[in-house]
C-alpha cells in the first residue's frame, strides 16, 4: 500500500498536483509555542501562500519533536526563496511524505491501538 501511494504521488500531473496542494493546510505549531514564534509562523505562512498560491507543507515526522518548531520556521523561510517550479517540486515531496506518514499511522498507530480498520 505504501509503495502504491508513493508511485501515485510521483504520477501526479500538474492539475492533479495543484488540486492535492490546494486541499492541504499548513501544519499547526504547538499551543505552547512562544507568542513571537507564533507571530513569525503566521506571517511566514501568509507570505508563502501569497507567493506560491497554496499552503506550506512540511512533514515533521522524521524530525525530533523538540526541534520541529525551529525546523519548520527555518524551512518556510528557506523555501520562500525558491523559484515557483523548484518549490512545487519540494512541496510535492513533502506531500508524498505526509501521505506516507498518514497511511503508516492508519495501519500501525503509534499508541499500539488498532487503526481505523481494526488492525494493529
C-alpha positions in Angstrom: 0.0 0.0 0.0 2.8 2.4 0.8 4.6 1.7 -2.4 1.4 2.2 -4.4 0.8 5.5 -2.7 4.4 6.7 -3.4 4.1 5.7 -7.0 0.7 7.5 -7.3 2.4 10.6 -5.8 5.1 10.6 -8.4 2.5 10.2 -11.2 0.5 13.3 -10.3 0.3 15.7 -13.2 0.2 19.5 -13.0 -3.6 19.8 -12.4 -3.7 16.8 -10.0 -0.8 18.1 -8.0 -2.3 21.6 -7.9 -5.6 20.1 -6.6 -3.8 18.0 -4.0 -1.8 21.0 -2.8 -5.0 23.1 -2.6 -6.6 20.5 -0.3 -3.8 20.7 2.3 -3.4 23.0 5.2 -0.2 24.3 6.8 1.0 22.5 9.9 0.0 24.0 13.3 2.6 24.9 15.9 2.2 23.6 19.4 -0.2 25.6 21.5 2.6 26.3 24.0 4.9 27.8 21.3 6.2 31.3 22.3 4.0 34.1 21.1 6.8 35.6 19.0 7.2 32.2 17.2 3.5 32.0 16.5 3.5 35.5 15.0 6.6 34.7 12.9 4.9 31.5 11.7 1.7 33.1 10.8 3.5 35.9 8.9 5.7 33.4 7.0 2.7 31.2 6.1 0.8 34.2 4.7 3.8 35.2 2.6 4.2 31.7 1.4 0.5 31.4 0.5 0.7 34.7 -1.4 3.9 33.8 -3.2 3.0 30.2 -4.3 -0.8 30.0 -4.1 -1.0 27.0 -1.8 -0.4 26.1 1.9 3.1 25.4 3.1 3.6 21.7 3.5 6.1 20.3 6.0 6.2 16.7 7.2 7.8 16.8 10.7 7.5 13.0 11.3 11.2 12.3 10.7 12.3 15.1 13.0 12.8 15.1 16.7 9.7 16.6 18.5 11.7 19.3 20.4 13.2 20.7 17.3 10.2 20.7 15.0 9.3 24.4 15.6 12.8 25.6 14.7 13.0 23.4 11.7 9.5 24.4 10.4 10.4 28.1 10.8 13.7 27.6 9.0 12.1 25.5 6.3 9.4 28.1 5.4 12.0 30.9 5.4 14.3 29.0 3.1 11.6 27.8 0.8 10.2 31.3 0.4 13.4 32.0 -1.6 12.7 29.2 -4.1 11.5 29.8 -7.6 7.9 28.6 -8.1 8.9 25.5 -10.1 11.5 24.5 -7.6 9.1 25.0 -4.7 6.4 23.0 -6.4 8.8 20.1 -6.6 9.7 20.4 -2.9 6.1 20.7 -1.9 5.3 17.6 -3.9 8.0 15.7 -2.0 6.5 16.9 1.3 3.0 15.9 0.1 4.4 12.4 -0.6 6.0 12.3 2.9 2.7 13.4 4.5 0.7 10.8 2.6 3.2 8.1 3.7 3.0 9.2 7.4 -0.8 9.3 7.3 -1.0 5.8 5.8 1.5 4.5 8.3 -0.5 5.8 11.2 -3.6 4.3 9.8 -2.1 0.8 9.6 0.2 1.0 12.6 -0.8 3.7 15.1 1.9 4.8 17.5 -0.2 4.1 20.6 -0.5 0.4 19.7 -4.2 0.7 19.5 -5.9 -0.8 16.4 -6.2 1.5 13.4 -9.5 2.5 11.8 -9.6 -0.8 10.0 -9.4 -2.7 13.3 -5.8 -3.9 12.8 -2.7 -3.0 14.8 
